Amino acid sequence: MPNPRLTDLGCGLFCGLAMFVLACLDRLLFGASAVLYGVLFLLVSALTAVWVRRGDLASAPVVVPIAFAAGLPLLAEGEGGLGGHLMALVTSLAMQAGWLYGGTLVAGVIVTVRKLRLMARRAAEREKERGHERDGREVRGRARVGGQGGQVRDGDARGRPAGVRPGTSYDRRPAGPRAPRPPVQPRGSVPRGR
């Protein structure tokens, strides 16, 4: 099964074009069956929610209802010009509201499950990283002597006294933070108060 990752724009284009093409096929082959169009809409809604990438999960439930309306003008049969077609479109949209809500619900449920799984995976990765950091600190903090497991000496394995960092020489003083310099007085200015 293909596993594309659609952006929010790609999600809208895929869903809208798929519903338009399916509406054309429905009109040509099955005489504009509203039930077939609704079932196909549920399928396209599920595919859209599965194929949208992780960063754009919230766009799938928004795009799906718009795509439903993309193919509906081909199925609505109106009489008497533009006004008749618009009235037929609104009536068809009202009559097919169950399919519209169903497809939106399917997309919303799939997106919610994917988001929860993603959040759980990220939490597990963060917990694993914290565990590795804790293990690393414990290993660095305990220097074992000569292969005798369990005996820990005050200091490290090379015999340095505790509290002395490796690479520290005793003849040089470690550099500390500098004290801030006082502000510079401009030349020729007289300090106030004199």
C-alpha positions as CSV (number, residue, x, y, z in Angstrom):
1,M,0.0,0.0,0.0
2,P,1.4,3.4,-0.9
3,N,2.4,5.6,2.0
4,P,2.5,9.2,0.7
5,R,2.8,12.1,3.1
6,L,0.5,15.0,1.9
7,T,0.9,18.6,3.0
8,D,-2.2,20.6,3.8
9,L,-2.3,21.9,0.2
10,G,-1.6,18.5,-1.2
11,C,-4.3,17.1,1.1
12,G,-6.9,19.5,-0.3
13,L,-5.9,18.9,-3.9
14,F,-6.0,15.2,-3.5
15,C,-9.3,15.1,-1.8
16,G,-11.0,17.7,-4.0
17,L,-9.7,16.1,-7.3
18,A,-10.6,12.6,-6.1
19,M,-14.2,13.6,-5.3
20,F,-14.6,15.5,-8.6
21,V,-13.3,12.5,-10.6
22,L,-15.4,10.1,-8.6
23,A,-18.5,12.3,-9.2
24,C,-17.8,12.3,-12.9
25,L,-17.5,8.5,-13.0
26,D,-20.7,8.1,-10.8
27,R,-22.7,10.3,-13.2
28,L,-21.4,8.5,-16.3
29,L,-21.6,4.9,-15.1
30,F,-24.3,4.9,-12.4
31,G,-26.6,7.8,-13.2
32,A,-25.6,10.1,-10.3
33,S,-26.1,7.7,-7.4
34,A,-26.0,9.7,-4.2
35,V,-25.4,6.6,-2.0
36,L,-22.4,5.5,-4.1
37,Y,-21.0,9.1,-3.9
38,G,-21.4,9.0,-0.1
39,V,-19.6,5.7,0.3
40,L,-16.8,6.8,-2.0
41,F,-16.6,10.0,0.1
42,L,-16.1,8.0,3.3
43,L,-13.2,6.1,1.6
44,V,-11.5,9.3,0.3
45,S,-11.9,10.8,3.8
46,A,-10.2,7.9,5.4
47,L,-7.4,7.9,2.9
48,T,-6.9,11.6,3.3
49,A,-6.6,11.3,7.1
50,V,-4.1,8.4,6.8
51,W,-1.9,10.0,4.1
52,V,-1.6,13.5,5.6
53,R,1.8,14.2,7.1
54,R,2.3,14.5,10.8
55,G,2.8,18.3,10.8
56,D,-0.5,18.9,9.0
57,L,-2.9,16.5,10.8
58,A,-5.4,19.2,11.7
59,S,-6.0,20.1,8.0
60,A,-7.6,16.8,7.1
61,P,-10.9,17.3,8.9
62,V,-11.1,20.8,7.5
63,V,-10.4,19.9,3.8
64,V,-12.8,16.9,3.7
65,P,-16.1,18.8,3.8
66,I,-14.9,21.2,1.1
67,A,-14.0,18.3,-1.1
68,F,-17.4,16.8,-0.7
69,A,-18.9,19.9,-2.2
70,A,-16.4,19.8,-5.1
71,G,-18.1,16.9,-6.8
72,L,-21.7,17.6,-5.7
73,P,-22.6,20.0,-8.6
74,L,-22.2,17.1,-11.1
75,L,-24.7,15.0,-9.2
76,A,-27.3,17.8,-8.5
77,E,-29.7,18.1,-11.4
78,G,-31.4,21.5,-11.5
79,E,-33.8,23.1,-13.9
80,G,-34.0,26.6,-15.3
81,G,-30.6,28.3,-15.4
82,L,-28.1,29.2,-12.7
83,G,-30.7,29.8,-10.0
84,G,-32.2,26.4,-10.5
85,H,-28.7,24.7,-10.4
86,L,-27.8,26.6,-7.2
87,M,-31.1,25.5,-5.5
88,A,-30.5,21.9,-6.6
89,L,-26.9,22.1,-5.2
90,V,-28.1,23.4,-1.8
91,T,-30.9,20.8,-1.7
92,S,-28.5,18.0,-2.5
93,L,-26.1,19.3,0.1
94,A,-28.8,19.3,2.7
95,M,-30.0,15.8,1.7
96,Q,-26.5,14.4,1.8
97,A,-25.5,15.9,5.1
98,G,-25.3,12.5,6.8
99,W,-22.5,11.4,4.4
100,L,-20.8,14.8,4.9
101,Y,-20.8,14.5,8.7
102,G,-19.8,10.8,8.5
103,G,-16.8,11.5,6.3
104,T,-15.7,14.4,8.5
105,L,-16.1,12.2,11.6
106,V,-14.0,9.4,10.0
107,A,-11.2,11.9,9.2
108,G,-11.4,13.4,12.6
109,V,-11.2,10.1,14.4
110,I,-8.2,8.8,12.3
111,V,-6.4,12.1,12.8
112,T,-7.0,12.1,16.5
113,V,-5.7,8.5,16.9
114,R,-2.6,9.4,14.9
115,K,-1.9,12.5,17.0
116,L,-2.3,10.5,20.3
117,R,0.1,7.8,19.0
118,L,2.6,10.5,17.9
119,M,2.5,12.2,21.3
120,A,2.9,8.8,23.1
121,R,5.9,8.0,20.9
122,R,7.6,11.4,21.6
123,A,7.0,11.0,25.3
124,A,8.6,7.5,25.3
125,E,11.6,8.9,23.3
126,R,12.0,11.8,25.8
127,E,11.9,9.3,28.7
128,K,14.5,7.1,27.1
129,E,16.8,10.1,26.6
130,R,16.4,11.1,30.2
131,G,17.2,7.5,31.3
132,H,20.4,7.5,29.1
133,E,21.5,10.9,30.6
134,R,20.9,9.6,34.2
135,D,22.9,6.4,33.4
136,G,25.7,8.5,32.0
137,R,25.9,10.7,35.1
138,E,25.9,7.7,37.4
139,V,28.8,6.1,35.4
140,R,30.8,9.3,35.4
141,G,30.2,9.9,39.1
142,R,31.4,6.5,40.2
143,A,35.0,5.6,39.3
144,R,35.7,1.9,40.0
145,V,39.2,0.9,40.9
146,G,41.1,-2.0,39.2
147,G,38.1,-4.2,38.2
148,Q,36.9,-4.7,41.8
149,G,33.2,-4.1,41.3
150,G,31.6,-2.4,44.2
151,Q,34.7,-0.7,45.7
152,V,34.6,3.0,45.1
153,R,37.4,5.3,46.3
154,D,37.2,8.9,47.0
155,G,38.7,10.3,43.8
156,D,39.0,8.8,40.4
157,A,40.8,5.7,39.0
158,R,44.1,7.6,38.2
159,G,44.6,8.6,41.8
160,R,43.6,12.3,41.6
161,P,42.2,13.7,44.8
162,A,38.5,14.3,44.9
163,G,37.4,17.7,43.6
164,V,40.3,18.1,41.1
165,R,39.3,18.2,37.5
166,P,41.4,16.3,35.0
167,G,43.8,18.6,33.1
168,T,44.0,21.2,35.9
169,S,47.5,22.4,36.5
170,Y,48.4,23.6,40.0
171,D,50.7,26.4,38.8
172,R,48.0,28.3,36.9
173,R,45.0,29.9,38.4
174,P,41.7,29.0,36.6
175,A,40.2,32.0,34.8
176,G,37.1,33.3,36.5
177,P,34.5,35.8,35.4
178,R,35.8,39.4,35.0
179,A,34.5,42.2,37.1
180,P,32.6,44.8,35.0
181,R,34.6,48.0,34.2
182,P,33.3,51.3,35.4
183,P,31.8,53.6,32.8
184,V,34.3,55.8,31.0
185,Q,34.1,59.6,31.7
186,P,34.3,61.8,28.6
187,R,37.5,63.9,28.5
188,G,37.2,67.5,29.7
189,S,34.0,66.8,31.6
190,V,33.8,67.9,35.2
191,P,32.2,65.4,37.6
192,R,28.9,66.7,39.1
193,G,29.0,67.8,42.7
194,R,32.3,69.6,42.6
